[in-house]
Amino acid sequence: MEAEEIIRTEHLTYEYQAGCPVLQDLSVSIHKGEKIAVMGSNGAGKSTFFLHLNGVLQAGKGKIFYGGAEIRRKDLNGLRKHVGFVFQDADNQMIASSVQAEVAFGPMNLKLPKEEVKKRVSEALEYMDLQGYRERPPHYLSGGEKKRVSIADIIAMKPEVILFDEPTAALDPLGGELLEDVLERLSKEGKTLLVSTHDVDFAYRWAERALIFHHGKLAADGGTLEIFQQEQVLRETHLKKPEMLTVYEALLQKGRIRKGSYPRRAGELPGALI
Amino acid sequence: MGVFGLHKNSHHSHGVRNIDFYASQSKIRHWNDSFKVASSCIILLLCMILDQPEVSITVIVTMGIVNIWANRVPALAYIGLLKVPLAFLAIGCIIIALGISKQPMGDYRVFLCGHYFYTTNEGVGRAAALFFKAMGAVSAMYALTLSTSASELAGVLKKAHVPKAVVELMNMMYRFIFILTEVQGRMKTAAVSRLGYVDFKASCYSFGKIGGNLFLVSLKKANTYYDAMVSRGYEGDLPFWEEEKQVKLWQAGALMLYLCGLAGVYILATR
C-alpha cells in the first residue's frame, strides 16, 4: 500500500564551501506516515539534509517538493510550517525565559491568534508531561527535561513531518524509553517521522525504512530489514548489523527459530523460538 | 523549587549569569514588569534628588532587604554582587574627596613625594554623601534586575515604544552573553583539567588561547542558534509570549507608603 508522497527531493546538491559538496545529487521520495531512520557516519550529510527539508538551508542545485508543489525561495517559510526539526542539542533551541514562552515561540511565529497559541501550548505541554514546568526557565532544566521542551516546541507547531536529529544521543535509558513512546504516539497520529541516529538497534526496532548516507550521497534506501541484510552496504558505510538480527541469523542456522520471524526486540524473542 | 539550588555553575560568585538565575526564582517575579521598572526608577530618582545620606542609607537597607528576602538572594551572594560597584564607587569617591597641593591645606593631610594630599571635613562629607547616594541607586537597580529577567525588561521597553529592532537586539545580545559565558566556562574547565592554569605563565597562555577561540566557537554556536530559530519560522520578528500580569492594588499602595516613608526620612533629616 503506497501512501501519498509528501516530500520529494530531486538532485539536491549543497556545499557549505565551494568545492566541498556536503550533499551530492540527492533524490529521495518520502511518503506520508513513514517511519524512516537516517543513518551514516558523522559528516555524511544527515543534518544538512534535514536542514534542507526544514527550509533552513536552500539547495545550491536541485529541487524540493512538498505535497507535489515545488518549494522556491519564497515558499521556504511555508515549508517550515509543515516540517518540524528537533535539534540534537536542546540548548541550541532554548530562547525564552520560561518553558511556556519557549513552547509558544513556534506558534507565535505562525501568526496564530493568542487564544490558539495558548491552547496549543497547553496541549503540547500535556503531551510531553511538562505541565508543572510552565514557569520554569528552560536554561536551568536537566538534559532530559530540555529535550522534552524542545520536542513540545515542535509539537505545538503541529507539523505533518517531524525530523529528529540524533534524539537519543544525550538521553539516559529512561529518557530513551520516553522518546520511543513519543515517537509511537506521533506515528499513530499519522505524522511522518525521520530520525537520524547512530543506534542501529534502535533503527532496526523502530524504523520501517532506512536511508543510509555516505559522503553526501544516498548509499542505500529501502526497508530496514533488507538494508541490514546487505553485508556489503554495511561494510562500506561503516554500519554494524543490529544485534537482534545477528542473534536471529545464528539461531536460524541452528534451526532454533522460526524462519521469517525476525524479532526486532528482545521481548519478541521467546515467541519466535522453536 | 529546591532543584534551583543544584545549579551546576553555582560556584561562580560574579557575573551576569547569576543575576539571571536569581531573577528566575525571585518571589516577586510575577509582579507586573512595568510596575517594577517604574518603582525602581522612582526610588532611584528620589534617592538622587533628595540627596540626603539618611535617605540614601534607608534606600540601601530597604532595597537590601528586598533583594535578600523577596528576591531570595543569599546575603553573602548579595554582598558579592555589591562588591564590583562598591569598588568603583570607593575609588571614585576617594578621588573626589582628595586634593593635591604644594601648600599644607585642609583638615587632614599627608605629605608624600613633595606634595600634600589633603581632604577637608566638607570634602569627606560630600564624598560620603555621594557614595551612599550611588549605592542607594545601585541597590534600587539590583532590586529590579534581580527580580525581572532581561526579556521581561525588553518587553517593558517595547511597551514604552522603544523601536522594535532595539528591543529584539537587546534580547538576542542577552542570550548570546550566556552562550559566550557557557562556552568560556567549558573551555576553561577543560584547560584546568590539563593543568592549563597550573602557574601564572600557563594561565596567561591558556587565557589568551581561550579568548581567541571563544569568538570562533561562539560564532558557530550562534549560527546553530539562528538555524534553530529559522527552523521554527523566525522571519525577523521576535514576538515573545508575554504573560499578562496585573498590578495589584496592595502593591501600588505599598510603593506609595514606601515613598512617603522616604519623604518622611528626608524631612526629619533636614530639620
Interface residues (C-beta under 8 A of the other chain):
Chain A: L51 N54 G55 V56 N77 R80 K81 G84 F85 F87 D89 N92 Q93 I95 A96 S97 S98 Q100 A101 A104 F105 G106 M108 N109 L110 V117 V121 R136 P137 H139 Y140 D153 I154 M157
Chain B: F4 H7 D20 F21 S24 S149 A150 S151 E152 R175 F178 K221 T224 Y225 D227 A228 M229 V230 S231 R232 G233 Y234 E235 D237 P239 F240 W241 E243
